Structures are given as C-alpha cells and as structure tokens.
C-alpha cells in the first residue's frame, strides 16, 4: 500500500510538472507571436534646423527592449521584430540588436541575435544570395546574404565594424543541440539598396558598387 501511494503521488507530481511546462511553453509562444506582429511605426518627419544657430539633435539612444526594426528573409519565411539589446529577457521575446554594433539604417555592421529554437530557427536554411530586409520607421534596407559560417563564442570578430554597410545575424549552433550549444551560426549579408519610407513608391538607392 505505501508503494502504491508513492507511485500515485509521483504520477500526480509528473502530471502537475507537465501541465506547468505546457503552460510556460504556451505563454512563451504567445509572447513571441505578439512581438513578431508588432506594427512598423509611421515614418518620422525630421525638421531642418532653423537659421538661428540651432544644432541638429544627436541620435537618440534606444532604451533596452525598444522597437528598432523588422527583419525579414522571405526565402525561409523568417519575419521577426528587432528590439534593442541582446539580454535573455529581450531574446525571449524577439530578435535583439547587439549592443555596440551599428543601429539599423546606420553605416557599418548591424549585429542581431536570436534564439536557434524560436526566432532564428529558419536561419539554418539561408543560402548565399538570399535576400534580407530591415525595415525601420524611416527606411527600408535590402541586403543579400554573402556568407554563412560557424564559429566559437569567442570569435567576436564577426561583429567588428565593416567598411560597407552589412548585417550580421548570430544564433547558437548546432540547431538540434540539447542544452547550451557550443558554437555560433553566423549569417553575413551586405547592403544592396536603401530607400526612405517617407517617399511613397520610392525604389531606393543602390549601395556603392551595386547596379
């Protein structure tokens, strides 16, 4: 009888743990879905400084978790919101802009991180030549994948500034690894064209060296 009672309580405990885990997964997926569908803010119309000697304001620093851009890779059905920061809380909700790298729309290397089992799971299927798009409140920036590489977590050189505008996507690797994956999967894409969202129907301007 004592053994049967222990087994009964063990079964109840396992069912309870399973229910809690299922609820946690459902909440996490709902949260990711909510942030994935965040709308792109309306374009900001910047006013020119007056003739009274005023200086243009410095670029605002976005607080952690703030909306920055929408990332899309149509060839692998990837559509993700990019928030500021790469901490655990941010990456549990969306893709995250890696601190101290260029901001979307700025010259240089834009670093974006995401989890391999949620937001960035489609990255495994990206190939050289595939298109990427970053859409901010002001502009649309189109990139083309130039390389995919596998590195160690210590290989932070992949986030070094670049002479030409680029975006670097970072996620853990292998994709099917259980636990903390030991390596990183890197996607590098170079800017092809950029256009303003203020001008309806604008086709954008080509990046230097592009047709």
N, C-alpha and C positions, 0 to 999 in steps of 0.2 A: 504493500500500500504506500509506504513512504516513497518508494522508487517511482510509482505511477504519479504521485503528487508532484514530485520533482520534474518529471517529464512534462506534466501538464503546465506547470509554471514556466518551464523552459519554452514550450510551444507558444504560450501567451507572450512571453518576452520577445521571441523572434517575430511574431506577428506584429507586435507593437513597434519594434525597431523597423520592420519593413514598411509599415504604414508611415512612420515618421520620415523615413528615407524617401518614400514615394512623394510625400507632401513637399519635402525640401526640393526634390527634382522638379516638381510641377511649378513651384514658386520661382525657382531659378530660370526655368524655360520661359515662364510668363514675363519675367523681368527682362530677359534678353529680347524677347519678341517686342515688348513695349519700346525699348530703346532702339531696336532695329528700325522701327516705323516712325521714329521722330521726324517731323517735317523739317525741310530745309528753311531756315529763316529767310524773310524777304531781304533783298539786296539793300545795303546801306548806302545812302547817297551822301558822300563826303563833300562838305563845302570848302571852297578855296579860302585860304586865309585872307583877311581884309588888308587894305593898304595902310593900316595904322601900325604896322610893325609887328603884328602878332605872328607867332611862330606855329607851325603845324604841331599838333599834339603827338607825343611819342606813341608808338604802337602799344595798345593795352595788353597787359599780361593776363591771360585767361586763368581763372581760378581752377583748382583741381576738380574734375568732373564736368567742366563746362563743355557745351556742344561746340565742336570745331568744324567738322566736315562730314560728308557722306562718301564712303568708299564703295566702289562697285567694280566687279570683274564679271562681266556678262558671260564670258565663255565657261565659267564654272558656277554660275548662279550665286555669286557672292554679292551681298548687299549689306553693309554694316555702317552703323553710326560710329564716328570717331570722337571720343571725349578726351579732354586734357588729362594727362597723367597715365602712368603705367603701373600704379599700385594695384594690389589684389582687389580692392573694392571696385575700382574702375573697370578692371578687366573681367570682373564677374558680370558686368552689365553690358559692355560693348568693347569695341577695339579702343586702344589707348595711344594717344600721341606720346612718344618717348621724350621725356624732358631733355632739354639742352640740345635738341635737334631742331632743324628749321620747321617753322609752322607751315601748314598747308597754304600754298599760294606765295610763300617766300622763296627766294633763291636758296639753293643748297640742297641738303639731303634731309627729307622728311622721314623720320622714323616712326613706325606704327607697329604696335604689338597686339597680339590677340591669342586666346587660348586655342590649342590644337583640337580640342574635343567639342568646341562650340563655334564661336565666331569664325575662326580661321581654319576650320576643318576642310573647306574646299581648296585651300592653298595647295594641297597635295597634287591636284590635277592641273595646276597652272603650268603653262609651257612658254618657252621663249617665243616672243612675237605676240602673245596675247595682250589685249588692251586692258588698261586700268583707268578709272576715272575718279578724281577727287573733286567734289563739289562743295564749295564754301558758300557763305551767304553772299559773297561778291563775285565769285568767279567759278569757271569750270576748267579743270586742268586734266588733260588727257595724256596718259603715259603708255609706253609699250614695254612689256617685260623683256629685259636684256639678259638676265641670268637667274638661275636658282642654284643655291649652294647649301651645304651642310657644314656647320662649324661647331665649335665648342662654346660654352657660355663665356669663356674668357676672350673670345675673338671679337672684341668690341670695335675693332677697326671698321667693321661693316657699317657703323654709324658715323664714321668720320665725315666731315664736310666734303662736298663734291664741287668741282668746278662748274658742272652743268646741273640744272635742276633735276632732282631724282626723288624717288620714294623707295624706302626700304621696309619691307614687311617682315616681321620677326615672329616666329612661333616655335614651340618646343617640338622635338623630334627624337625618336620615331613617333608617328601619329598614333600607333596602336599600343605604345608602351604603357604598362600599368605602373602608376606611381610617378615620381619626378623624373621626367625624361632627361637623359644626359646630354643631349645635343640640341642645336637650334637649326631650324629650317629658314633660310633667307631667300626672299624674293626681291630682286632689284629691278626697278623699272625707270626708264628715262622719259623726260617730258617730251611730248610730241607737239602739243599745241595748248594754248591758253586763251580763254575768252571771258568777257565780262557778262555777268547775269543782268547788268543794268541795260544792256542793249539787246532788245528782243530780236531774235533771228540772226545774231552775230555768229559768224562761223569761227571766230577766234584767229589768233595769230600763231604762226608756226614757230617752234623753238629754233634757235640758231642751228644751222646745219641741216634742218629738215625741210623737205619740199613743202 
